[in-house]
């Protein structure tokens, strides 16, 4: 049904009454009220973004799924130039895209807004974590397996709560289950594991985010001769694995040392990490 027309009244922000919502808040209204948008977390290395084309492909696909529309000149070159204009030579960048203001659950239009934020990083490439990290299973949270599950949306509440649980338990991160009670992903990373000489990861049909680094590593591992398989993961499968690691575009590869109090190795993972560094940063 069509949205009712409303007359804007004063707002109360943390106890302060404001006569009219500031224009900046109006523009992010749907992002805040509905989580009606997407984002990309992008790493800049020495003034370059080696994975930018993959980020752009994912963003474009996800915008189509959500029905977000860009002006004709908001193309890959436009966003690449916009990012490099404000980012330091080595930086973490968040590109957020959301629907323009208007409407309630039914939007008034599908035109997109965007925001680029950048934070300085001291490291010039990915860093290896020799001690690995400790992870457990998040309790009481289930990720859906629907048409937007693979999108990197602004609806991050389950991931926030999983990360909070990890902190409360003394873990570095937490893995989330999907609605079929299988392991899906970590709070901000995809999951890989080694069993014998085969590299495995969770298929997108299980509801995980279609990570840019996830796909890059699948392609990289296959290109250097590893046997790669995508298969659903249960607790028992990860418990019986030889090595487990997490991946994302900011940290690259992070080995898991302690999974549910079971210690894991990282020898094969380290070799793959070294190949990743060679490919992304040209370091040999």
N, C-alpha and C positions, 0 to 999 in steps of 0.2 A: 504494500500500500504506500502511497506517496507520503513523504515526510511533511509534517506540519510546519508552517512558517512560525518562527519564534521571534520575540522581541528581546534582545539582549539586555540583561540586567547587570548590576554590579557583581563582582566576584570577590571571594574572600580567600586570600592566599596566606596561609600560615598565620591567620589572625588579623591580617591587614586587608581592609576593604579597599578595592580598587574600582573606580567608577566604570572603567571600560577595559576589557581584556587587551593587553598590549598587542600590536600587530604581529610581533614575533611569535607570541603564543598562539594567536589565531592560525598562523601558518602551520604550526606543528600539532594542531588540535586533533586531527584524526590519528596521528601517530601516538599521541598520549592516550586518547580516549578509547581507541579501538585496536591499537597495535597494527594499524592498517598499512603495513609497509615491509620493506626488506632492508638488508644491509650486507655489505661486504667488508671483511677485515683483510687488509692488503698490506704486504710488507714491501718497503722500498729498500733496495740494496745499492749503495754507492750511486744514488741518483737515478736508478733504473728499477723497473718493476718487471722481473722476468716472467711472472705468471699473470700479467695483466690481461692478456687475451683470454685466458681461461676464466678470470674473474668477470670479464665483460660478457662472455658467452653465457655464464651462469646467471648473471644479473638480467640480461636480455630475456632469457628463457623464463626466469621467475616472474619478470614483469608481465610477460604474456599470460602466465598462469593466473596472476592476480588482477589482470586487466588494467595495469598502470600504463599510461601513455606518455612518451617523451616527445618534445618538439623535435623537428627534423634535424636541427643542428646539435642536439644532445647525442652525439655519436661517440664511438670509442675514443677517437682523437680528442674530442672535447673534454671528456672526463680524465683522460690521461694527462693532458696539459693542465687541467684544473688541479689535479692532485699534486703534480710535481711543482706547481707554482707555490704551494704553501708548505709542502713537506720538506723536512731536512733530508740530507743525503741518505741517512739511514733512519727510517721511521716506521712507526706503526700507524696505519691510516684506517679510519672507518668512513665508508661511504654509505650514507643512509638515504633511502628513497621511500617516499610515502605519498599517499593520495592527498590532493589539494583539499582545503577545508570546504565544508558544506554537507548537509544531510545528516542523518543519524546512522543507523545500520546500513540503510541504502544510501550510498554516496550521491551527492549532487552532480559530480563529474569525476572523470578518471585521470585528469591531468596530474602529473607527478611533480613533487618538490624534491629537492635533494639538499643534503648537508654533508660537507667534508670536514673531518676532524683529523688532526695529525699529532702524534707524540714522538718526541725524539728517542731514538734507540742508540746506545753506545756501540753495540756490536755491529760489525760490518757483514756478518753472515750468521747462519744458524750455529748454535752452540750445543755440543754434546753434553749430556747429563750422565757422568760416569756412575753416580750412585743410584740412578734410577729414582722412581717415585713409588709411593704407596697409594693404592686405590682400593675401594670397596664398592659395594652395590648400594645405590640409593634406595631408601625404603619409602613405600607409599606413593611412588610416582611412576606413571606409565606414559610412554610416548605413543601418539596415534599413528596409524599406518594408513594415511589418506592421501588425497591428491596434492596437498601442500606440505606433506611431511618432509620432502626432500629440499624444500625451499628454506633459505636462511632468513626467516621472518623476524619481525620485532616482538613476536610473542615468545619471550624467553623465560617465562616464570618457572617452568619446570626445571630448566637448567640452573637458574638462580637458586632454587631450593635445593637442588642436588649439590651445588657447590657449597651452600651453607651447611648441609649435612656433612660433607667431607671435612669442613673446618671443625665442626663439633666433634667428629670422630677422630680427629688428628690425622686424617688422610690428606694427600695432596690433591686428589680428585675423586669423583664418584662416577660409576657407570650406571646408566639408566636402562631399564627394561622397556620393551614395547608392549602393546596391548595383548600380545600373544605370550607374554612372560619370557621372552628371549632377550638376550643382551642386545642393545641397539647402538649406543654411543656413549661418550663421556660428556661432561658438561659443556665442553667447547672443542671437542676433538672426535675424530673417527678412530675406530679400533682396528688394529691389525694383530695377527699372531702367526708364529711359526710352529709348525708341527713337522718334525723330521726336516726335510729340505723344502717343504712347500710353504709358500706365503699365502695367508688367508686374510680376507676382510669380509665384513658384513655387507650383503647386497642391499641396494637402495630400496628394494621391495620390503625390507624389514622396517623402514620408516626413519632411517638416519638421514641427516643432512648430506646433500651431495657435495662433499668437501672438495675444494679445488686441489688441495694437497693430496687428498685421497686418490683422486683420479690421476694426478701427476705421478704418484708413486706406483700405481697399478701399471701405467704405461712404462715408467722407467724400469721397474723390476722385470717386466716381460722383455724389454729391449736388451737387457744385459743377461738374459738367459734363465732367470728364475721361473719356476713353475708357480703360477698364481691362480688361486681359486677364490671365488666369492661364495660363501655359504653361511647360513644362519648360525648363530653362536648361542650356546647355552652356558650356564655356569660351569657345568662339567667339562665342556669342550675347552674353555679357557683354563680351567684348573689343570687339565691334562696337557696343555700346550707346553712347548719348550721355552718360548719367549713371547712377550706381549708388548706392544708399543702403541702410543697415541700419536696422531698426526693432525696438524693444522697449518695454515699458511703463515702464521707468525712464528711458531717455534719449530716447525719442520717435523722432526721425529723426537719423541720423548719416550725412553724405555721405562717399562714398569718393572720395578724390582720386587715389590711385594703385592701380590694379588690375593686378597682375602686370607692374609697370613701365610701364603705359600710363596716361597722365593722363586724368582725367575732369572734366567740368564739374559745376556744381551749381545753375544758375540756376532751372530748373524745380523742383528739389527744394526750394530755399529758399522759393519761393512756396507750395508745399504745406506746408512747415514752418510758415510764418506762419499759414496757415489752421488748422493743428493747434493752434497756441498760442491762437488766437482761440476755438476750440471748447472746449478743455480748461481754459484759464486765464482766458478772458474778456479777454485783452489785445489791444488793437487799435492 
